[in-house]
């Protein structure tokens, strides 16, 4: 009987990247293909949630209001016709880094990109949960201190 273990998204991304390097050649997927000036596609946004807790979200780069990754992309794709004023190149969404490696990139390179995105989202979720746990622990300690003060014989 064969059992499969789940692989962490970032590890899966590195494995997919290694497969892409093998398929395309080590010199085809490497630092020489990176753009000289890179812009992030997504950023981490910290916001205040209930009771002063911080919540972390992964948002598209250049978006000031927190919104989910990809929710605006679908709306932009549906628009037809020319825009009112052409926006400068710098204010548009960052170019897909996969295009740095050619038009026809292997599927493993796309899998690597998706795995790294999933890993970033997972890290943001974990950070939010860690903040919640820390807040819960501080609440518990405060209640324990109050309980000790209220107990008879505690002076």
C-alpha positions as CSV (number, residue, x, y, z in Angstrom):
1,X,0.0,0.0,0.0
2,X,1.4,3.4,-1.0
3,X,0.6,6.4,1.1
4,X,1.1,9.9,-0.2
5,X,2.1,12.7,2.2
6,X,1.1,16.3,1.6
7,X,4.1,18.4,0.6
8,X,4.4,22.0,1.9
9,X,3.6,24.5,-0.9
10,X,7.0,26.1,-0.8
11,X,8.8,22.7,-1.0
12,X,6.5,21.7,-3.9
13,X,7.4,25.0,-5.6
14,X,11.2,24.3,-5.3
15,X,10.7,20.8,-6.7
16,X,8.6,22.1,-9.6
17,X,11.3,24.8,-10.2
18,X,13.9,22.0,-10.4
19,X,11.8,20.1,-12.9
20,X,11.5,23.2,-15.0
21,X,15.3,23.7,-14.9
22,X,15.7,20.1,-16.0
23,X,13.2,20.4,-18.8
24,X,14.4,23.8,-20.2
25,X,18.0,23.5,-19.3
26,X,19.9,25.0,-16.3
27,X,20.8,28.1,-18.2
28,X,17.3,28.8,-19.4
29,X,15.8,29.1,-15.9
30,X,18.2,31.1,-13.8
31,X,19.2,34.6,-12.5
32,X,20.2,35.7,-16.0
33,X,16.6,35.7,-17.1
34,X,15.3,37.9,-14.3
35,X,14.4,41.4,-15.1
36,X,16.8,44.1,-14.0
37,X,14.0,45.9,-12.1
38,X,11.4,43.6,-10.5
39,X,8.0,44.7,-9.1
40,X,6.1,42.4,-6.7
41,X,2.9,40.9,-7.9
42,X,1.4,40.6,-4.5
43,X,2.0,42.4,-1.1
44,X,1.1,41.6,2.4
45,X,-1.5,43.9,4.0
46,X,-2.0,44.1,7.7
47,X,-5.3,45.4,9.0
48,X,-7.0,45.8,12.3
49,X,-9.6,43.2,13.0
50,X,-11.9,42.8,16.0
51,X,-10.6,43.6,19.5
52,X,-7.4,45.2,18.1
53,X,-6.1,42.0,16.5
54,X,-4.1,42.3,13.3
55,X,-5.1,40.3,10.3
56,X,-2.9,39.6,7.4
57,X,-4.1,39.4,3.8
58,X,-2.2,38.8,0.5
59,X,-3.3,41.5,-2.0
60,X,-2.3,42.4,-5.5
61,X,0.5,44.9,-5.7
62,X,-0.5,48.5,-6.3
63,X,-3.9,48.0,-4.7
64,X,-4.4,50.4,-1.8
65,X,-7.7,48.9,-0.5
66,X,-7.5,45.3,0.7
67,X,-9.0,42.9,-1.8
68,X,-8.5,39.3,-2.6
69,X,-5.9,38.3,-5.1
70,X,-7.5,37.9,-8.5
71,X,-10.9,39.4,-7.8
72,X,-10.1,42.5,-9.8
73,X,-8.2,40.7,-12.5
74,X,-11.4,38.9,-13.7
75,X,-13.3,42.2,-13.8
76,X,-10.6,43.8,-15.9
77,X,-10.6,41.0,-18.4
78,X,-14.3,41.5,-19.1
79,X,-14.0,45.1,-20.2
80,X,-14.1,45.8,-23.9
81,X,-13.1,48.9,-25.8
82,X,-10.5,51.6,-25.2
83,X,-10.1,53.2,-21.8
84,X,-10.7,56.9,-21.2
85,X,-7.0,57.7,-20.7
86,X,-4.2,55.3,-21.2
87,X,-2.4,54.7,-17.9
88,X,1.3,54.8,-17.7
89,X,3.2,51.5,-17.7
90,X,4.2,51.8,-14.0
91,X,0.6,52.0,-12.7
92,X,-0.6,48.8,-14.4
93,X,-0.5,45.4,-12.8
94,X,3.0,43.9,-12.8
95,X,3.9,41.8,-15.7
96,X,3.8,38.0,-15.2
97,X,7.4,36.9,-14.4
98,X,6.8,33.6,-16.3
99,X,7.1,35.7,-19.5
100,X,10.7,36.3,-18.7
101,X,11.4,32.7,-19.6
102,X,9.7,32.7,-22.9
103,X,6.2,32.3,-24.3
104,X,5.9,28.6,-24.0
105,X,7.0,27.8,-20.5
106,X,6.8,24.2,-19.1
107,X,3.8,23.4,-16.8
108,X,6.2,22.7,-13.9
109,X,7.2,26.4,-14.0
110,X,3.6,27.4,-13.7
111,X,3.1,24.9,-10.9
112,X,6.1,26.4,-9.1
113,X,4.6,29.9,-9.3
114,X,1.3,28.6,-8.0
115,X,2.9,26.7,-5.2
116,X,4.9,29.8,-4.0
117,X,1.7,31.9,-4.1
118,X,-0.1,29.3,-2.0
119,X,2.9,29.3,0.4
120,X,2.6,33.1,0.8
121,X,-1.1,32.8,1.4
122,X,-0.5,30.1,4.0
123,X,2.2,32.2,5.7
124,X,-0.3,35.1,6.0
125,X,-3.0,32.8,7.4
126,X,-0.5,31.4,9.9
127,X,0.6,34.9,11.0
128,X,-3.1,35.9,11.5
129,X,-3.7,32.7,13.6
130,X,-0.6,33.3,15.6
131,X,-1.8,36.8,16.5
132,X,-5.1,35.3,17.6
133,X,-3.4,32.7,19.7
134,X,-1.2,35.3,21.4
135,X,-4.3,37.5,22.0
136,X,-6.2,34.5,23.5
137,X,-3.2,33.7,25.8
138,X,-3.0,37.2,27.1
139,X,-6.7,37.2,27.8
140,X,-6.4,33.9,29.6
141,X,-3.5,35.3,31.7
142,X,-5.5,38.4,32.6
143,X,-8.4,36.3,33.7
144,X,-6.2,34.0,35.8
145,X,-4.7,37.0,37.5
146,X,-8.2,38.3,38.3
147,X,-9.2,34.9,39.6
148,X,-6.2,34.8,41.9
149,X,-7.1,38.2,43.3
150,X,-10.7,37.1,44.0
151,X,-9.8,33.8,45.7
152,X,-10.1,33.9,49.5
153,X,-6.7,33.8,51.3
154,X,-4.9,35.5,48.4
155,X,-3.4,38.5,50.0
